[in-house]
Amino acid sequence: MKTNKPYYFMQLSDRNKNFIADDENFIALVQVLKENDQIRSRIEPILSLDKFNRKSALNTWLEQLRFQQAPKKFIGLLSCLLDDSIAKKLLHVIKE
């Protein structure tokens, strides 16, 4: 019987990369919020919205940023806030 052990380990490795990338993005978001009060004042109310309205507001803002040709890295960081767990974690950090 052939085992899928190497494939299983490959899947674990891929998941760990995603966790690391999420952590790096989260740290970068926190850093942006500490350095830029204007962005913080815009993000905090959005994060306080319910799930549907938060995603709607973020998508609207992301489209505006793309239209204005904002840096792709910044757009990518904000896109992370579409994830419920990241948004919740960031709101908790902001409110501390």
N, CA, C and O atoms as a MOPAC input file, in Angstrom:
PM7 MOZYME 1SCF
protein

 N      0.82600 1    -1.18800 1     0.00000 1
 C      0.00000 1     0.00000 1     0.00000 1
 C      0.87500 1     1.25800 1     0.00000 1
 O      1.77700 1     1.38900 1     0.82700 1
 N      0.61600 1     2.13900 1    -0.88700 1
 C      1.39900 1     3.36100 1    -1.02700 1
 C      0.89300 1     4.41100 1    -0.03100 1
 O     -0.31300 1     4.61500 1     0.10700 1
 N      1.82200 1     5.07100 1     0.65700 1
 C      1.42300 1     6.10200 1     1.62500 1
 C      1.54100 1     7.48200 1     1.00200 1
 O      2.33000 1     7.70300 1     0.08400 1
 N      0.76200 1     8.38100 1     1.50600 1
 C      0.80600 1     9.77000 1     1.04500 1
 C      1.56700 1    10.65300 1     2.02100 1
 O      1.34100 1    11.86100 1     2.08600 1
 N      2.45900 1    10.04700 1     2.77200 1
 C      3.16400 1    10.78700 1     3.80500 1
 C      3.89400 1    12.02000 1     3.26300 1
 O      3.73200 1    13.10100 1     3.82800 1
 N      4.68200 1    11.90900 1     2.20300 1
 C      5.36100 1    13.11600 1     1.70900 1
 C      4.37500 1    14.21400 1     1.31200 1
 O      4.62200 1    15.39300 1     1.56400 1
 N      3.25200 1    13.82300 1     0.68800 1
 C      2.24900 1    14.81200 1     0.29800 1
 C      1.66700 1    15.49300 1     1.52500 1
 O      1.45700 1    16.70600 1     1.53000 1
 N      1.40600 1    14.70600 1     2.57300 1
 C      0.86600 1    15.25900 1     3.80900 1
 C      1.83000 1    16.29900 1     4.38200 1
 O      1.41600 1    17.38700 1     4.78400 1
 N      3.11200 1    15.95400 1     4.41300 1
 C      4.08700 1    16.90200 1     4.93500 1
 C      4.17800 1    18.15000 1     4.06600 1
 O      4.38700 1    19.25300 1     4.57000 1
 N      4.02100 1    17.96700 1     2.75700 1
 C      4.03000 1    19.12100 1     1.86100 1
 C      2.85200 1    20.03900 1     2.19100 1
 O      3.00300 1    21.26100 1     2.19900 1
 N      1.67300 1    19.45400 1     2.46500 1
 C      0.51000 1    20.26100 1     2.81900 1
 C      0.75900 1    21.02400 1     4.11300 1
 O      0.40500 1    22.19900 1     4.21000 1
 N      1.35700 1    20.38300 1     5.10300 1
 C      1.66200 1    21.06500 1     6.35700 1
 C      2.61000 1    22.22900 1     6.11300 1
 O      2.44300 1    23.31200 1     6.67400 1
 N      3.59800 1    21.99300 1     5.27600 1
 C      4.55900 1    23.03900 1     4.96300 1
 C      3.87800 1    24.23300 1     4.30900 1
 O      4.17400 1    25.37600 1     4.65500 1
 N      2.97200 1    23.98500 1     3.36800 1
 C      2.25300 1    25.07100 1     2.70500 1
 C      1.40500 1    25.85300 1     3.69500 1
 O      1.33800 1    27.08000 1     3.62600 1
 N      0.75400 1    25.14300 1     4.62000 1
 C     -0.06400 1    25.83300 1     5.61800 1
 C      0.79700 1    26.70900 1     6.51300 1
 O      0.39700 1    27.82100 1     6.85900 1
 N      1.96800 1    26.22700 1     6.89200 1
 C      2.85600 1    27.03000 1     7.73200 1
 C      3.28900 1    28.29700 1     7.01500 1
 O      3.40400 1    29.35100 1     7.64200 1
 N      3.52900 1    28.21500 1     5.71300 1
 C      3.89000 1    29.40900 1     4.94700 1
 C      2.76700 1    30.43100 1     4.99200 1
 O      3.02300 1    31.62800 1     5.12200 1
 N      1.51100 1    29.96600 1     4.88600 1
 C      0.37400 1    30.88100 1     4.95000 1
 C      0.27800 1    31.54000 1     6.31500 1
 O     -0.00600 1    32.73400 1     6.40600 1
 N      0.51300 1    30.77600 1     7.38200 1
 C      0.46500 1    31.36300 1     8.71500 1
 C      1.54000 1    32.42600 1     8.86600 1
 O      1.28700 1    33.49800 1     9.41700 1
 N      2.73300 1    32.13400 1     8.38100 1
 C      3.82900 1    33.10000 1     8.47500 1
 C      3.50100 1    34.34300 1     7.66900 1
 O      3.72300 1    35.45800 1     8.14100 1
 N      2.98200 1    34.17700 1     6.47200 1
 C      2.61900 1    35.33200 1     5.64200 1
 C      1.54100 1    36.15800 1     6.32400 1
 O      1.61000 1    37.38700 1     6.31700 1
 N      0.54400 1    35.50300 1     6.91400 1
 C     -0.50600 1    36.23600 1     7.61900 1
 C      0.07300 1    37.02600 1     8.77900 1
 O     -0.30800 1    38.17600 1     8.99600 1
 N      0.99400 1    36.41900 1     9.53200 1
 C      1.61600 1    37.11500 1    10.65500 1
 C      2.42000 1    38.31500 1    10.18100 1
 O      2.37500 1    39.37700 1    10.80200 1
 N      3.15200 1    38.15700 1     9.09300 1
 C      3.94200 1    39.26600 1     8.55600 1
 C      3.02900 1    40.40000 1     8.10900 1
 O      3.32700 1    41.56900 1     8.35400 1
 N      1.92600 1    40.06600 1     7.45900 1
 C      0.97500 1    41.09400 1     7.03400 1
 C      0.34100 1    41.77400 1     8.23500 1
 O      0.14700 1    42.99000 1     8.23500 1
 N      0.02000 1    40.99900 1     9.25100 1
 C     -0.58400 1    41.56300 1    10.45200 1
 C      0.37900 1    42.54100 1    11.12100 1
 O     -0.01700 1    43.64100 1    11.50700 1
 N      1.61500 1    42.14900 1    11.25400 1
 C      2.62800 1    43.02100 1    11.86600 1
 C      2.80400 1    44.28200 1    11.03300 1
 O      2.92100 1    45.37700 1    11.58200 1
 N      2.82400 1    44.13600 1     9.72200 1
 C      2.95000 1    45.30800 1     8.84700 1
 C      1.75200 1    46.24100 1     9.00200 1
 O      1.91700 1    47.46100 1     9.01200 1
 N      0.54800 1    45.68100 1     9.12400 1
 C     -0.65000 1    46.51000 1     9.32800 1
 C     -0.57100 1    47.27800 1    10.63700 1
 O     -0.87600 1    48.47000 1    10.68100 1
 N     -0.16600 1    46.60500 1    11.69300 1
 C     -0.03100 1    47.26800 1    12.99700 1
 C      0.98400 1    48.39700 1    12.89900 1
 O      0.77200 1    49.47700 1    13.45100 1
 N      2.07000 1    48.15500 1    12.21000 1
 C      3.10700 1    49.17300 1    12.04200 1
 C      2.56900 1    50.38500 1    11.27400 1
 O      2.83900 1    51.52500 1    11.65200 1
 N      1.81700 1    50.14900 1    10.21000 1
 C      1.22400 1    51.24600 1     9.43800 1
 C      0.28900 1    52.06200 1    10.32300 1
 O      0.30000 1    53.29200 1    10.27300 1
 N     -0.51000 1    51.38600 1    11.12400 1
 C     -1.46400 1    52.08900 1    11.98800 1
 C     -0.77100 1    52.91000 1    13.06600 1
 O     -1.27000 1    53.96500 1    13.45800 1
 N      0.37300 1    52.43800 1    13.54600 1
 C      1.12900 1    53.19800 1    14.54400 1
 C      1.76800 1    54.43800 1    13.92400 1
 O      1.89400 1    55.47200 1    14.58000 1
 N      2.16700 1    54.32900 1    12.66700 1
 C      2.88800 1    55.41200 1    12.00700 1
 C      1.97700 1    56.43500 1    11.34100 1
 O      2.39300 1    57.57200 1    11.11700 1
 N      0.74300 1    56.05400 1    11.02000 1
 C     -0.11400 1    56.93500 1    10.23100 1
 C     -1.49400 1    57.07100 1    10.87800 1
 O     -2.33800 1    56.18200 1    10.76400 1
 N     -1.70300 1    58.19900 1    11.55900 1
 C     -2.97800 1    58.44300 1    12.24500 1
 C     -4.14200 1    58.56100 1    11.26800 1
 O     -5.26800 1    58.18500 1    11.59400 1
 N     -3.87700 1    59.07900 1    10.08100 1
 C     -4.94000 1    59.24700 1     9.08800 1
 C     -5.49500 1    57.88300 1     8.65400 1
 O     -6.70800 1    57.70300 1     8.55200 1
 N     -4.61300 1    56.94700 1     8.40700 1
 C     -5.05600 1    55.60400 1     8.01700 1
 C     -5.74200 1    54.92100 1     9.19500 1
 O     -6.76500 1    54.25600 1     9.02900 1
 N     -5.17600 1    55.09000 1    10.38000 1
 C     -5.79000 1    54.49400 1    11.57700 1
 C     -7.21000 1    55.02000 1    11.77700 1
 O     -8.12200 1    54.25700 1    12.09500 1
 N     -7.39000 1    56.32600 1    11.59000 1
 C     -8.72300 1    56.90600 1    11.79000 1
 C     -9.71500 1    56.42300 1    10.72900 1
 O    -10.92600 1    56.48000 1    10.94100 1
 N     -9.21700 1    55.95900 1     9.61700 1
 C    -10.10300 1    55.42100 1     8.57400 1
 C    -10.38800 1    53.93300 1     8.79500 1
 O    -11.50100 1    53.46900 1     8.55000 1
 N     -9.38900 1    53.19500 1     9.25300 1
 C     -9.54400 1    51.75000 1     9.41900 1
 C    -10.36100 1    51.39300 1    10.65600 1
 O    -11.18800 1    50.48200 1    10.61000 1
 N    -10.13900 1    52.09500 1    11.75100 1
 C    -10.79900 1    51.72200 1    13.00900 1
 C    -12.32900 1    51.67000 1    12.89700 1
 O    -12.92900 1    50.68900 1    13.33800 1
 N    -12.97600 1    52.68600 1    12.32700 1
 C    -14.44100 1    52.58700 1    12.19300 1
 C    -14.88100 1    51.45400 1    11.25700 1
 O    -15.92500 1    50.83700 1    11.47000 1
 N    -14.08700 1    51.19100 1    10.23300 1
 C    -14.42600 1    50.10300 1     9.31100 1
 C    -14.37600 1    48.76100 1    10.03900 1
 O    -15.24700 1    47.91200 1     9.85200 1
 N    -13.35100 1    48.57700 1    10.87000 1
 C    -13.22200 1    47.32000 1    11.60000 1
 C    -14.33200 1    47.13800 1    12.62500 1
 O    -14.63800 1    46.01000 1    13.01200 1
 N    -14.93000 1    48.22300 1    13.06300 1
 C    -16.00900 1    48.15400 1    14.05300 1
 C    -17.34900 1    47.76000 1    13.43000 1
 O    -18.30300 1    47.45600 1    14.14500 1
 N    -17.41600 1    47.76600 1    12.11200 1
 C    -18.66300 1    47.40800 1    11.42200 1
 C    -18.90800 1    45.90100 1    11.48600 1
 O    -17.99300 1    45.12000 1    11.75000 1
 N    -20.16200 1    45.50500 1    11.24000 1
 C    -20.45500 1    44.07700 1    11.13100 1
 C    -19.76000 1    43.52600 1     9.88100 1
 O    -19.29300 1    44.28000 1     9.02800 1
 N    -19.70500 1    42.21200 1     9.79800 1
 C    -18.95400 1    41.51800 1     8.74100 1
 C    -19.31300 1    42.00700 1     7.33000 1
 O    -18.42500 1    42.34200 1     6.54600 1
 N    -20.59200 1    42.04700 1     7.01300 1
 C    -21.02300 1    42.43200 1     5.66900 1
 C    -20.61400 1    43.86700 1     5.34100 1
 O    -20.04000 1    44.12600 1     4.28300 1
 N    -20.90900 1    44.79200 1     6.24400 1
 C    -20.60100 1    46.20100 1     5.98900 1
 C    -19.10300 1    46.47900 1     6.00900 1
 O    -18.62700 1    47.35200 1     5.28300 1
 N    -18.34600 1    45.73600 1     6.84400 1
 C    -16.89300 1    45.89200 1     6.85300 1
 C    -16.32300 1    45.51000 1     5.49500 1
 O    -15.50300 1    46.23400 1     4.93100 1
 N    -16.76100 1    44.37200 1     4.97600 1
 C    -16.24300 1    43.91900 1     3.68400 1
 C    -16.66700 1    44.85500 1     2.55500 1
 O    -15.89800 1    45.10200 1     1.62600 1
 N    -17.86300 1    45.36400 1     2.63600 1
 C    -18.34800 1    46.30200 1     1.62300 1
 C    -17.53300 1    47.59100 1     1.64500 1
 O    -17.10500 1    48.07800 1     0.59800 1
 N    -17.31800 1    48.14200 1     2.83900 1
 C    -16.53900 1    49.37800 1     2.97000 1
 C    -15.09600 1    49.16200 1     2.52200 1
 O    -14.51900 1    50.01000 1     1.84100 1
 N    -14.51800 1    48.03100 1     2.90400 1
 C    -13.14200 1    47.73700 1     2.49900 1
 C    -13.02500 1    47.58500 1     0.98600 1
 O    -12.09800 1    48.11700 1     0.37500 1
 N    -13.95200 1    46.86700 1     0.39000 1
 C    -13.90400 1    46.68800 1    -1.06700 1
 C    -14.05000 1    48.01700 1    -1.80100 1
 O    -13.39400 1    48.23900 1    -2.82000 1
 N    -14.89900 1    48.89500 1    -1.29400 1
 C    -15.05100 1    50.22100 1    -1.89900 1
 C    -13.74800 1    50.99800 1    -1.80100 1
 O    -13.29700 1    51.59700 1    -2.77800 1
 N    -13.14200 1    50.98500 1    -0.61300 1
 C    -11.88200 1    51.69600 1    -0.40400 1
 C    -10.77800 1    51.08700 1    -1.26800 1
 O     -9.98400 1    51.81600 1    -1.86200 1
 N    -10.72400 1    49.76500 1    -1.34100 1
 C     -9.70600 1    49.10700 1    -2.16400 1
 C     -9.84900 1    49.48400 1    -3.63600 1
 O     -8.84800 1    49.70100 1    -4.32000 1
 N    -11.07300 1    49.56100 1    -4.12200 1
 C    -11.28800 1    49.97500 1    -5.51600 1
 C    -10.81800 1    51.41200 1    -5.73800 1
 O    -10.21300 1    51.71600 1    -6.76600 1
 N    -11.09200 1    52.29100 1    -4.78400 1
 C    -10.62800 1    53.67900 1    -4.89100 1
 C     -9.10500 1    53.73000 1    -4.92800 1
 O     -8.51900 1    54.47000 1    -5.71800 1
 N     -8.47300 1    52.94000 1    -4.06900 1
 C     -7.01100 1    52.91800 1    -4.02500 1
 C     -6.41800 1    52.37900 1    -5.32600 1
 O     -5.41000 1    52.89300 1    -5.81100 1
 N     -7.03300 1    51.35900 1    -5.88300 1
 C     -6.55400 1    50.82300 1    -7.17200 1
 C     -6.69100 1    51.86600 1    -8.27500 1
 O     -5.79800 1    52.03200 1    -9.10500 1
 N     -7.81900 1    52.56200 1    -8.27000 1
 C     -8.05600 1    53.60900 1    -9.26000 1
 C     -7.01700 1    54.72400 1    -9.12500 1
 O     -6.56100 1    55.28100 1   -10.12400 1
 N     -6.64800 1    55.04400 1    -7.88200 1
 C     -5.65700 1    56.09400 1    -7.61900 1
 C     -4.22300 1    55.58200 1    -7.75100 1
 O     -3.27100 1    56.33000 1    -7.52600 1
 N     -4.07100 1    54.31900 1    -8.11200 1
 C     -2.77100 1    53.66900 1    -8.27900 1
 C     -1.92200 1    53.75000 1    -7.01000 1
 O     -0.73600 1    54.07800 1    -7.05300 1
 N     -2.56000 1    53.44100 1    -5.88500 1
 C     -1.84600 1    53.37500 1    -4.60600 1
 C     -0.86000 1    52.20700 1    -4.65200 1
 O     -1.00600 1    51.30600 1    -5.47700 1
 N      0.13300 1    52.21900 1    -3.77900 1
 C      1.10600 1    51.11500 1    -3.77000 1
 C      0.42000 1    49.75700 1    -3.58300 1
 O     -0.45300 1    49.59500 1    -2.73000 1
 N      0.83300 1    48.80100 1    -4.39300 1
 C      0.21800 1    47.47400 1    -4.35000 1
 C      0.41300 1    46.80000 1    -3.00000 1
 O     -0.44700 1    46.04200 1    -2.55000 1
 N      1.53200 1    47.07300 1    -2.35700 1
 C      1.77700 1    46.47500 1    -1.04200 1
 C      0.73300 1    46.95800 1    -0.03400 1
 O      0.22500 1    46.16800 1     0.76200 1
 N      0.41700 1    48.23900 1    -0.06600 1
 C     -0.58800 1    48.78900 1     0.84100 1
 C     -1.96300 1    48.19400 1     0.54700 1
 O     -2.70600 1    47.84400 1     1.46400 1
 N     -2.29000 1    48.08400 1    -0.72300 1
 C     -3.57100 1    47.48100 1    -1.11500 1
 C     -3.63000 1    46.03200 1    -0.63200 1
 O     -4.66600 1    45.56900 1    -0.15500 1
 N     -2.52000 1    45.32900 1    -0.76000 1
 C     -2.46400 1    43.94900 1    -0.28400 1
 C     -2.65600 1    43.83900 1     1.22000 1
 O     -3.33600 1    42.93500 1     1.70600 1
 N     -2.05200 1    44.76400 1     1.95000 1
 C     -2.21800 1    44.76200 1     3.40700 1
 C     -3.67100 1    45.00200 1     3.79200 1
 O     -4.21500 1    44.31700 1     4.65800 1
 N     -4.29000 1    45.97700 1     3.14400 1
 C     -5.69600 1    46.25400 1     3.45000 1
 C     -6.58900 1    45.08800 1     3.04900 1
 O     -7.59800 1    44.82500 1     3.70400 1
 N     -6.23200 1    44.39800 1     1.99300 1
 C     -7.02000 1    43.24300 1     1.55400 1
 C     -7.06600 1    42.15900 1     2.62500 1
 O     -8.03100 1    41.39800 1     2.70400 1
 N     -6.03100 1    42.09000 1     3.43900 1
 C     -6.01300 1    41.10200 1     4.52600 1
 C     -7.16600 1    41.31700 1     5.49200 1
 O     -7.60900 1    40.37800 1     6.15400 1
 N     -7.65100 1    42.54800 1     5.57600 1
 C     -8.73300 1    42.85400 1     6.51200 1
 C    -10.07600 1    42.30300 1     6.04700 1
 O    -11.06000 1    42.38400 1     6.78100 1
 N    -10.13100 1    41.75000 1     4.85500 1
 C    -11.34300 1    41.06600 1     4.40500 1
 C    -11.50400 1    39.73300 1     5.14200 1
 O    -12.60000 1    39.17600 1     5.20000 1
 N    -10.40800 1    39.23500 1     5.69800 1
 C    -10.44700 1    38.01300 1     6.50300 1
 C    -10.98600 1    38.35500 1     7.89100 1
 O    -10.45600 1    39.23400 1     8.57000 1
 N    -12.03400 1    37.66100 1     8.30200 1
 C    -12.70100 1    37.96900 1     9.56700 1
 C    -11.77300 1    37.86400 1    10.77500 1
 O    -11.80500 1    38.72300 1    11.65600 1
 N    -10.95700 1    36.82800 1    10.82000 1
 C    -10.09600 1    36.63700 1    11.99100 1
 C     -9.01900 1    37.71600 1    12.08000 1
 O     -8.69400 1    38.17700 1    13.17400 1
 N     -8.46900 1    38.11600 1    10.94900 1
 C     -7.44800 1    39.16900 1    10.95500 1
 C     -8.07100 1    40.49700 1    11.35500 1
 O     -7.48900 1    41.24400 1    12.14200 1
 N     -9.24500 1    40.79700 1    10.82300 1
 C     -9.92700 1    42.04900 1    11.16900 1
 C    -10.24400 1    42.10000 1    12.65800 1
 O    -10.05800 1    43.13100 1    13.30500 1
 N    -10.71600 1    40.99600 1    13.19200 1
 C    -11.06000 1    40.93700 1    14.61900 1
 C     -9.81600 1    41.11900 1    15.48200 1
 O     -9.83900 1    41.84900 1    16.47300 1
 N     -8.72600 1    40.44500 1    15.09600 1
 C     -7.48100 1    40.53700 1    15.84900 1
 C     -6.93600 1    41.96700 1    15.80900 1
 O     -6.47600 1    42.48400 1    16.82700 1
 N     -6.98700 1    42.60200 1    14.64300 1
 C     -6.46600 1    43.96000 1    14.51400 1
 C     -7.30800 1    44.94900 1    15.31200 1
 O     -6.76100 1    45.85600 1    15.93900 1
 N     -8.61200 1    44.79000 1    15.30000 1
 C     -9.47900 1    45.66700 1    16.08800 1
 C     -9.15000 1    45.53800 1    17.56600 1
 O     -9.12600 1    46.53300 1    18.29000 1
 N     -8.89800 1    44.32100 1    18.01400 1
 C     -8.52500 1    44.09400 1    19.41200 1
 C     -7.21800 1    44.81400 1    19.74700 1
 O     -7.10200 1    45.43100 1    20.80600 1
 N     -6.24100 1    44.73500 1    18.85300 1
 C     -4.94500 1    45.39500 1    19.07200 1
 C     -5.11600 1    46.91500 1    19.09400 1
 O     -4.50500 1    47.59400 1    19.91900 1
 N     -5.93000 1    47.44500 1    18.20500 1
 C     -6.15500 1    48.89300 1    18.13600 1
 C     -6.80000 1    49.40300 1    19.41700 1
 O     -6.44300 1    50.46900 1    19.91900 1
 N     -7.73800 1    48.64700 1    19.93600 1
 C     -8.49200 1    49.09300 1    21.10900 1
 C     -7.70100 1    48.96700 1    22.40400 1
 O     -8.10700 1    49.52900 1    23.42100 1
 N     -6.58100 1    48.24300 1    22.39300 1
 C     -5.76300 1    48.08800 1    23.60900 1
 C     -5.07100 1    49.36100 1    23.98300 1
 O     -4.34700 1    49.40100 1    24.97700 1

